[in-house]
């Protein structure tokens, strides 16, 4: 057994670390796309040893976005972003909008990634079409199907004010396919499919900026995600307020008990020193 004073001191430090994580959760209770911090412990036998802090990958609630361009993913996976340097990140926050050049972007300017479709709705890999069955087969097998993603762009023709020169409007449907619509909706053509990726161990993704993650050696390589997409909505944080309130009380109790142990230890030590003097 370790020294009781050292044990209490370590438990106190651990409790503060735990409370910091809970505080961050509670502050971000209504932050769209925020993923809950989860603190677990390796052991309580002779000390409180925290494990690596992970992110809760549970589903957050859908709330109305600020634009019909926003999207909400109900299911397993992440939207794919690419920055101007070519770096790839993953996010649950679909607070996307088309910029003045018609490029679909996240709030930080990263380009939302998707697949180009032909008029049959098949994903194009270069000049080769990938039919729906082949795409779904690779999902079932947990693969990523080596199809490069691309930026989604709906430029507006300055001559007629139409998207891509011929579409009056667009619509993003539940399967993540973006359609161009013309003739009062009578003509509906598939243009892009939003890319959604998942990981075998998504808790091990590294959050390099709030709400955006990059893969690590422990998360594994991306595979195709699954789910439905709702336009005009975004995902709220997935924090469980009641659970975090309970965790806070537990951490506070743990902190108070360790403080009392340290105080008692000091009193005993003081008494022993007085007896020796």
C-alpha positions in Angstrom: 0.0 0.0 0.0 1.2 3.5 -0.8 1.6 6.2 1.8 -1.9 7.4 2.7 -1.0 11.1 2.5 0.5 10.6 -1.0 -2.6 8.6 -2.0 -4.9 11.4 -0.8 -2.8 14.0 -2.6 -3.0 12.1 -5.9 -6.8 11.5 -5.4 -7.2 15.3 -4.9 -5.3 16.1 -8.1 -7.4 13.5 -9.9 -10.6 15.0 -8.6 -9.7 18.4 -9.8 -8.9 17.0 -13.2 -12.3 15.2 -13.2 -14.1 18.4 -12.2 -12.4 20.4 -14.9 -13.7 18.0 -17.5 -17.2 18.1 -16.1 -17.0 22.0 -15.9 -16.1 22.1 -19.6 -19.1 19.8 -20.4 -21.5 22.0 -18.5 -20.2 25.2 -20.0 -20.8 23.7 -23.5 -24.2 22.2 -22.7 -25.8 24.2 -25.6 -22.8 24.3 -27.9 -23.7 22.8 -31.3 -21.6 19.8 -32.3 -19.8 19.6 -28.9 -18.8 16.1 -27.8 -19.0 15.3 -24.1 -15.8 14.6 -22.1 -15.7 11.2 -20.4 -13.3 10.5 -17.6 -12.9 6.9 -16.4 -10.5 5.4 -13.8 -8.1 2.5 -14.2 -8.3 1.6 -10.5 -9.5 2.7 -7.1 -7.7 0.0 -5.1 -5.1 2.1 -3.4 -5.3 5.3 -5.4 -7.6 7.0 -8.0 -5.8 6.6 -11.3 -7.5 8.3 -14.2 -7.6 6.7 -17.6 -7.3 8.6 -20.8 -10.1 11.2 -21.2 -12.3 10.1 -24.1 -15.1 11.8 -26.1 -18.7 10.5 -25.9 -19.8 9.6 -29.5 -23.5 9.3 -28.7 -26.1 11.1 -30.8 -26.9 14.8 -29.9 -30.4 16.2 -30.5 -31.3 17.9 -33.8 -32.1 21.6 -33.5 -33.1 24.1 -36.3 -30.0 25.6 -38.0 -29.6 29.1 -39.2 -30.0 28.2 -42.9 -31.4 25.4 -45.1 -27.8 24.8 -46.1 -27.1 23.4 -42.6 -27.2 19.6 -42.2 -27.7 17.2 -39.3 -26.4 13.6 -39.3 -28.4 11.0 -37.5 -26.3 8.0 -37.4 -22.7 6.9 -37.1 -20.0 9.0 -38.6 -18.7 12.4 -39.4 -18.9 14.9 -42.2 -15.6 15.3 -44.0 -13.7 18.7 -44.3 -10.6 19.7 -46.2 -8.7 22.9 -45.5 -6.8 25.1 -48.0 -3.6 23.2 -47.2 -5.2 19.8 -48.1 -5.6 18.6 -44.5 -8.6 16.5 -43.8 -10.7 16.8 -40.6 -14.0 15.2 -39.4 -16.9 16.9 -37.7 -20.5 16.3 -36.5 -21.3 20.0 -36.8 -23.0 20.5 -40.1 -23.2 24.3 -39.9 -22.3 24.6 -43.5 -23.1 27.3 -46.1 -22.3 28.1 -49.7 -19.9 31.0 -50.1 -20.0 33.7 -52.8 -18.3 31.4 -55.3 -20.8 28.5 -54.6 -18.4 26.4 -52.6 -19.9 24.5 -49.7 -17.9 25.4 -46.5 -17.8 25.0 -42.8 -17.8 28.1 -40.5 -13.9 28.1 -40.5 -13.7 28.1 -44.3 -12.9 24.4 -44.7 -14.5 22.8 -47.8 -17.1 20.2 -47.2 -16.3 17.0 -49.1 -18.6 14.9 -51.2 -18.7 12.7 -54.3 -19.6 13.8 -57.8 -22.7 11.9 -59.1 -23.8 11.2 -62.7 -27.4 11.8 -63.7 -28.3 8.3 -62.5 -27.1 9.1 -59.0 -24.1 6.9 -59.3 -20.8 8.0 -57.6 -18.2 8.8 -60.2 -14.6 7.7 -59.6 -12.8 9.5 -62.5 -14.7 8.3 -65.5 -16.0 5.2 -63.8 -19.4 5.0 -62.2 -19.8 3.1 -58.9 -23.3 1.8 -58.6 -25.3 1.9 -55.4 -25.0 -1.8 -54.7 -21.2 -1.7 -54.9 -21.1 1.4 -52.6 -23.4 -0.3 -50.0 -21.4 -3.5 -50.2 -18.3 -1.7 -49.1 -20.2 -0.3 -46.1 -21.3 -3.7 -45.0 -17.7 -4.9 -45.2 -16.5 -1.9 -43.2 -14.4 -0.6 -46.1 -13.8 2.9 -47.3 -13.9 2.2 -51.1 -11.0 4.2 -52.6 -13.0 7.0 -54.2 -11.5 10.4 -53.9 -13.8 13.1 -52.4 -14.1 16.6 -53.9 -15.4 20.0 -52.9 -19.1 20.6 -53.4 -19.6 23.6 -55.7 -22.8 25.2 -57.0 -21.7 28.4 -58.7 -24.3 30.7 -60.0 -24.3 31.7 -63.6 -24.2 35.5 -63.7 -26.1 35.5 -67.0 -29.2 33.8 -65.8 -28.8 33.6 -62.0 -29.2 29.8 -62.0 -27.2 27.2 -60.1 -24.7 25.6 -62.5 -26.4 27.6 -65.2 -29.6 25.5 -65.3 -31.0 24.8 -61.8 -33.4 27.2 -60.1 -32.9 25.7 -56.7 -31.3 22.7 -54.8 -32.3 20.2 -52.2 -30.3 17.9 -49.8 -32.2 14.7 -49.2 -32.1 12.2 -46.4 -29.5 10.0 -48.1 -27.1 13.0 -48.3 -27.6 13.5 -52.1 -27.7 17.1 -53.3 -30.2 17.6 -56.1 -30.4 20.4 -58.6 -34.1 21.3 -59.4 -35.6 23.1 -62.3 -39.0 23.7 -64.0 -40.7 24.1 -60.6 -39.2 20.9 -59.3 -40.3 18.8 -62.2 -36.6 18.2 -63.2 -34.6 16.8 -60.3 -31.0 15.9 -61.0 -28.5 14.3 -58.5 -25.3 16.3 -58.4 -23.3 15.4 -55.3 -23.4 13.1 -52.3 -22.1 14.4 -49.0 -19.2 12.2 -47.8 -19.7 10.6 -44.3 -16.9 8.7 -42.7 -16.7 6.7 -39.5 -13.9 4.9 -37.6 -13.5 1.6 -35.9 -12.4 3.4 -32.7 -13.8 7.0 -33.0 -13.1 7.8 -29.4 -9.4 7.8 -30.2 -9.8 10.7 -32.8 -7.8 13.8 -31.8 -9.7 17.0 -31.4 -7.3 19.5 -32.9 -9.8 22.4 -32.7 -13.3 22.5 -31.1 -15.7 20.2 -33.0 -13.1 19.0 -35.6 -11.1 15.8 -35.3 -8.3 14.1 -37.2 -7.5 10.4 -37.3 -4.8 8.8 -35.2 -3.0 5.5 -35.2 -5.5 4.4 -32.5 -8.7 5.5 -34.3 -7.8 3.6 -37.4 -8.4 4.6 -41.0 -11.8 6.1 -42.0 -14.5 3.8 -43.3 -17.8 4.7 -44.8 -20.3 6.0 -42.2 -24.1 5.4 -42.2 -27.1 7.4 -41.3 -29.6 9.9 -42.6 -29.2 13.6 -43.2 -31.7 16.3 -42.3 -31.2 19.6 -44.0 -31.9 22.9 -42.2 -30.8 21.4 -38.8 -27.6 21.0 -36.8 -26.6 18.8 -33.9 -26.7 20.1 -30.4 -24.1 18.8 -27.9 -24.5 15.3 -26.7 -24.0 16.1 -23.0 -26.2 14.4 -20.4 -26.8 17.2 -17.9 -28.2 15.0 -15.1 -25.3 12.5 -15.4 -22.8 15.3 -15.2 -24.5 16.8 -12.2 -24.1 13.5 -10.5 -20.5 13.2 -11.6 -19.8 16.6 -10.1 -21.2 15.6 -6.7 -19.1 12.4 -6.8 -16.0 14.3 -7.7 -16.7 16.9 -5.0 -17.2 14.2 -2.4 -14.0 12.5 -3.5 -12.2 15.9 -3.2 -13.6 16.6 0.3 -12.7 13.1 1.6 -9.2 13.3 0.3 -8.9 16.7 1.9 -10.0 15.3 5.3 -7.6 12.4 5.0 -4.7 14.9 4.4 -5.9 17.0 7.3 -6.1 14.0 9.6 -2.7 12.8 8.5 -1.2 16.2 9.3 -2.8 16.2 12.8 -1.4 12.8 13.5 2.0 13.8 12.3 1.9 17.0 14.5 0.9 14.9 17.5 3.7 12.5 16.9 6.2 15.3 16.7 4.9 16.8 20.0 5.4 13.4 21.7 9.0 13.2 20.5 9.8 16.8 21.6 
